[in-house]
Amino acid sequence: MPLDNPLAMFDVTGKVALITGASGAFGAVAAQCLSGAGCKVVLAAGNAAALAEVAASCTGEVHQINARPNTEAACDNIVANAVAAFGAVDILVVASGMNKVAKIEEMEPSTFDAVMDANVTQSWMIARAVTAQMKAQGNGGKIVFVSSARGLLGHPAGYTAYCASKAAVDGLTKALGCELGPTGITVNAIAPTVFRSPLTAWMFEDTPDAITVRNGFLARVPKGRLGEPEDLAGPLLFLASQASDFYTGHILYADGGYTAG
């Protein structure tokens, strides 16, 4: 592409973006960012009320699917529903997932399995369904997983399931990036550290407990602050657009330098 108009590399106007976990913090960022950039967005989530709120915050064409990618049939149906709505799937953002915190001796194996299923198996299943659709379309595509700084770094507060699951997402990203590279489908992941969301809002407050926890994180963040939702939007648009065509199997840390030191 000629470099006299480099912003054209980031143009996603008219592309169809499927977002799972769309009612969550990152899913909402993805929905608002990509719809605002001109995508037709298909939002999938299990919480119908929260899903409707996110859909209402988007611009342009929006289609809602009240479903989680928790079975092979559900994943196939989500993709088929997206194609029925807008004719294709050009971008997949996998923002669905979960975390359960407990020390290893207090965590039930079923809890560990549930975190691994939500974060790894379901990511793999929806990517599998979308890959088949993208290959059939023949125009390549973009798959973006949501990992975490915890895929690279451990955590002392009962994160064995979460850290293991995000490390697996990193491996999935790299393996699929290698596998799908020749097809024109790129596979990358965004890995944030703590950013503002309904689950972490307490950390941004000026209570003694919040200040103690926040300062512990800030001591490791060269940028000197925690993340905001808009800090995730720029990396997402890059990975969802033509600008990242030569990037695949990459973990992009949106962490203010947290993992650099």
Secondary structure as the mmCIF struct_conf table of DSSP 4:
data_model
#
loop_
_struct_conf.conf_type_id
_struct_conf.id
_struct_conf.beg_label_comp_id
_struct_conf.beg_label_asym_id
_struct_conf.beg_label_seq_id
_struct_conf.end_label_comp_id
_struct_conf.end_label_asym_id
_struct_conf.end_label_seq_id
TURN_TY1_P TURN_TY1_P1 LEU A 3 ASP A 4
BEND BEND1 ASN A 5 ASN A 5
HELX_RH_3T_P HELX_RH_3T_P1 PRO A 6 PHE A 10
TURN_TY1_P TURN_TY1_P2 THR A 13 GLY A 14
STRN STRN1 VAL A 16 THR A 20
TURN_TY1_P TURN_TY1_P3 GLY A 21 SER A 23
BEND BEND2 GLY A 24 GLY A 24
HELX_RH_AL_P HELX_RH_AL_P1 ALA A 25 GLY A 36
TURN_TY1_P TURN_TY1_P4 ALA A 37 GLY A 38
STRN STRN2 LYS A 40 ALA A 45
BEND BEND3 GLY A 46 GLY A 46
HELX_RH_AL_P HELX_RH_AL_P2 ALA A 48 ALA A 56
TURN_TY1_P TURN_TY1_P5 SER A 57 SER A 57
BEND BEND4 GLY A 60 GLY A 60
STRN STRN3 VAL A 62 ASN A 66
BEND BEND5 PRO A 69 PRO A 69
BEND BEND6 THR A 71 THR A 71
HELX_RH_AL_P HELX_RH_AL_P3 GLU A 72 PHE A 86
BEND BEND7 GLY A 87 GLY A 87
STRN STRN4 ILE A 91 VAL A 94
HELX_RH_3T_P HELX_RH_3T_P2 ILE A 104 GLU A 106
BEND BEND8 MET A 107 MET A 107
HELX_RH_AL_P HELX_RH_AL_P4 PRO A 109 MET A 116
HELX_RH_PI_P HELX_RH_PI_P1 ASP A 117 THR A 121
HELX_RH_AL_P HELX_RH_AL_P5 GLN A 122 GLN A 137
TURN_TY1_P TURN_TY1_P6 GLY A 138 GLY A 138
BEND BEND9 ASN A 139 ASN A 139
STRN STRN5 GLY A 141 VAL A 146
HELX_RH_3T_P HELX_RH_3T_P3 ALA A 149 GLY A 151
TURN_TY1_P TURN_TY1_P7 LEU A 152 LEU A 152
BEND BEND10 LEU A 153 LEU A 153
TURN_TY1_P TURN_TY1_P8 PRO A 156 GLY A 158
HELX_RH_AL_P HELX_RH_AL_P6 THR A 160 LEU A 180
HELX_RH_3T_P HELX_RH_3T_P4 GLY A 181 THR A 183
TURN_TY1_P TURN_TY1_P9 GLY A 184 GLY A 184
STRN STRN6 ILE A 185 PRO A 192
BEND BEND11 VAL A 194 VAL A 194
STRN STRN7 PHE A 195 PHE A 195
BEND BEND12 SER A 197 SER A 197
TURN_TY1_P TURN_TY1_P10 PRO A 198 THR A 200
HELX_RH_3T_P HELX_RH_3T_P5 ALA A 201 PHE A 204
BEND BEND13 GLU A 205 GLU A 205
BEND BEND14 THR A 207 THR A 207
HELX_RH_AL_P HELX_RH_AL_P7 PRO A 208 LEU A 218
TURN_TY1_P TURN_TY1_P11 ALA A 219 ARG A 220
TURN_TY1_P TURN_TY1_P12 PRO A 222 LYS A 223
BEND BEND15 GLY A 224 ARG A 225
STRN STRN8 GLY A 227 GLY A 227
TURN_TY1_P TURN_TY1_P13 PRO A 229 PRO A 229
HELX_RH_AL_P HELX_RH_AL_P8 GLU A 230 ALA A 240
BEND BEND16 SER A 241 SER A 241
HELX_RH_3T_P HELX_RH_3T_P6 GLN A 242 SER A 244
TURN_TY1_P TURN_TY1_P14 ASP A 245 PHE A 246
BEND BEND17 GLY A 249 GLY A 249
STRN STRN9 HIS A 250 ALA A 254
BEND BEND18 ASP A 255 ASP A 255
TURN_TY1_P TURN_TY1_P15 GLY A 256 GLY A 257
HELX_RH_3T_P HELX_RH_3T_P7 TYR A 258 ALA A 260
#
